[in-house]
Amino acid sequence: MFGNPFVQQRSESTKGILFALAAFTFWGIAPIYFKAVADVPPLEVLAHRILWSVLLLMGLITIARQWTLTRDLLRDPRKLKLLLLSALLVAANWLTFIWAVANERILETSLGYFINPLVNVLLGMLFLGERLNRGQTIAVLLALSAVGYQLLVLGSIPMVALILAFSFGFYGLVRKKVAVAAVPGLAIETLLLLPLCLAYLGYLVVQQRSSFSLQLPDTAALLILAGVITTVPLVWFNAAATRLSLATVGFIQYLAPSIAFTIAITVYHEPFSHDKLVVFGIIWTALLVFSLDAWHQQRKRRL
């Protein structure tokens, strides 16, 4: 007997939601891991993250039988150049995040990932010729006003938040041009960065400054886990993205910065002044406008 297609679709959607919740929860609690390696220099953490990610991603490619696709990418000079650019962007994003967590700036990282969807819309307008509708325009202007408020009142620009939002925004823009599956794409990105990472880690060993040693087994184990922190949520996210609409994934993505925001205040007691509340409040208002507009546009398409 054939199964009920409606029931099967609902089952797949439920699986997708569970995968999405798992991925974004994992990303949300990631600051706890990076706080645990805060004594290791950020650049060394980044190098280990790339090294162990390469090994795990190669294993995933083998399991998924995606070596033909990966080899085809490695033989395409145009795509390789774009993947090198995206690799540098994601490395900048990772390094900024690692540094921010180690320097008690988790709140600002959460702000960056709250801003990111609005940055994506802005970049789409600037580089892809996409037109902003009224709701998107209001949301982007509200985000700009939040940055302006912080500059005027606090005398500073939220640099960590902006670097995270724009580096990830440009990363997504470049990856759109490549149009490659997430796991092979990230595998090649990390592979392109691997020679520099190995050279740097080798230099640290020669200089006797490496944090990875038998004398520090706990630290070594944590650094190896950097690969898991990178690849596991990516696999879950891919599983979710193939089962859910972009609108649903877009809504659930706010879970990650929300968890990071909560952890920053309740676990690590980062200062949260009235002025910071105003900045976050403006951004949350912008996201509410943005989300309601996306929901409205999706309903119009269905009618």
N, C-alpha and C positions, 0 to 999 in steps of 0.2 A: 504493500500500500504506500501511496505517496503521502508525505507529510503535508500539513496545512502550510502553504506559503506564508500566510500572515503570521502564524505562530513562529515559523522559522525566522522571519524577518525581525519579529519582536525579540526572539532569543539572541539573534546576532546584535541587535541594538543594545540589549542588556549587557552582553559581553563587552561591547564597545565602550559603554559607560563605565563599566568596572575597570577596563584597561586604562581609560582616560583618568579616572579617579586615582588609580594606582600610580600612573606616571606623574601626574601633577602633584600628588601628595609627596612622592619621592623627591621631586624637585623642590618642593616647599620645605622639606626637612633637611635638604642638602647643607644648609649653613651649619648644622650640628656636626656633620662630618668635617667640614673645612675648619671649623673651630677646633676640632680635635688635633689637626695638623698645623695649627697656627704658629707653633714654634719653628716650623720648617719654612725657610724663605719661599715666598710665593712663586718665584721663577722655578725653583726646584720642584715644588708641588705640581706646577704646570707641566714640567718636563716628564715627571712620572705619570701624570694623567694621560699624556699623549702616548708614552711608551706602552703602558698596560692596556690602554684602549686599542692600540693597534693589534696587540696579541688577541684580545677578546673579539674584536671585530673580524679578524681573519677567521677565527673559529666559527663565528656566526655566519659568515659568507660560505664557509664549507658546509655547514649544516643546511643552509638555505639553497645550496647549489647555485650560487650567484657568481662563480668565478669567471664564467664566459662574459657576463656583463661587466665585471670588474676589469678584465683584460681589455675589453673593447674601449673602456674609458681611458685606460692607460695608454692606448694607441692613438687617442684623439687629441692632437696638440691644442686645439681651441678649447676643448672642455678641460684639459689639464691646466691651462692658464687660468681659466675661471675658477677651478677648484683650488688652485694655489691662492688666488685672491680670497676666496671664501675661507680657506684654511687660516690665513693671516687674520681675518676678521673674527673668526670664532676663537682663535688663540688670544686675541686682544680682549674679547668678551670674558673668556675664562680667567685670564690673568687679573683683570679688573675685579671680578667677583671674588676670587681667592684673596686678593689684597684687601678688599673691602671687609670681608668677614673677619680676617685677622686683625683689622684695625677698628673694630666695633662700628661698622657702617652697614649693618644688615638692613636697618630701616631704609637706607638709601638704595640698597639693591632691590628691595621690594618695590620702592617707588619707580625704579627703572623698568621693572617688568610690568607694573601697572600702566606705565606710559607707552610701552612697546606697541600695543595694537594701534594707538593713535599715530605713532611714528610710521608704522607700516602704511597707513592711509595717506599720510603726507608724502612719503617716498613714492607711493604709487602715482600720486598726482604729479610729482616733479619729474619722475623718470619713465613712467609708463603711459603718461598721457591720460590717466584716469581722472574723471571729474568728481569733485566732492559734492554730495548733495547737502541740503541745508543742515541736517542732523550731524553729519560728519564735520562740516565747517564749524558748527558751534562747539563740538567736542574738541577739535584741534585748537580753536581759539581759547577755550577754557584751559587746556593744557599749557598753552603759551603763557596765559595769564598767571598760572600757578608758578611757573619758572620766574616770571617777572616779579611776582610778589616776594618770592624768596630772595631774589637779588636786591630788591628795594628794602625789605624789612630785616633780613638776616645778613645782608651784605655779601652774599655768596651765591654762586650758581651750583645746583646739585650735580656736580661733575660726574660722580660715580653713576648716578641714575641716567644721565644723558649719554655717557659712554656706553653703558650697558644697552640702553634702548636703541641707540643709533647703530652700534656695531652689530647687534642682532638683527636690526631692521635691514641694514645693507647686506648682511649675510643672507637673509631670506630673499632679498632682491637678486643677488648673484646666483643663488641656488635655483631661482625661477628660470634664469637664463640657461642653466645647465640641464635642468629637468631630468634628474637622476634619482633613483631610489635612495632613501635616507641612509641605510646601512652601508652599501657600497660607496656612496658619496662621502660619508664621514670616514670610512676606512681609508680612502685615497687621500683625503685632507690630512688625516693624522700621519699617514705614511709619508706625505710630502714634507711634513714638519719633523719627522723622526730623526733624520741625520743631524740636524741642529741640536735636538734634544739629547741624542746620544753623545755628541761632542761636548755639550755642556755638563752632562752627568759624569762623563769621563774626566773632564777638567776638575770637577769637584772631588772626585776620588783621588786624583793625582795630588791635589792640594790638601788632601785629608780634611775636607770640609763637607763631605757627603753625610746627609742625615740617614742614608740607607745603609745599614751595617748590621752584622750579627750581634754587635754589642747593644743595639737598640731594636730588638725584635718587634716590639709593639709598634714603633714608628714605621718600621719596614713593612709590616703587615698592613698598616693603615694606608701607606703610599701605594701598595699593590691594589688596595680596594678602590683607588681613584678610577681605575678602569671600569670597575663594576658600577660605580656612581654615574659614569658617563653612558655606558652601553645599555644597562638594564631598563632605565626609564625610556630610552629611545625605542627599544623593542616594543615596550608596552604602548608608547605613543603611536607607533606605526600600526599596531594591531587595532588601536582605537580609531585612527584616521581612516582606515579602510572600511570601518563599520558604521561610522557616524557622519552626519553632515558637518560642514565647516562651521556652521552657526552653533551647533551643539558643542563642538570642540572649543570654539572661541569663547563660549560662555564658561566652560569648565576650566579653561586656562587661568582664570582669575584665582583659582584655588591655591596655586603655587605661591604667588606673592602675598596672598592673605595669610597663609600659614607662616611664611617667613616674617611677615609683619608681626604676627602674634608671638612668635618665638623671640624676636628681637626685644619686645617689651616685657614679656612675662618670664623668659628664661635668662636672658642676658642683660635685662634691665637697662637697655639703651635709653638715653634721655629723649623724652617726647614732649616738647614744649607746646604751648598754645599756637605759636606761629607755624610749627611743623604740622599741627593738626589742621590748620587752615589750608596749607599746601596740599596735604593728602585729601582733605575735604573737597577741594576744587577738582583734583584729579578724579576722585570717586564720582563726583557729579558729572564730569566729562565722560567717564566710562558708562554711567547710567544712560546718558543721552545717546552715546554711541551704540550701546547694546539694544536700547529700545528702538533706535532707528534701524539697526540690522534686523531685528525681529519684525518690524513693520514692513521692511523691504521684502523679506522672505515670504510674509503672508500675501503681499501683493503679487508675487511671482506665482504663488499657488492658485490664486483666483483666476 
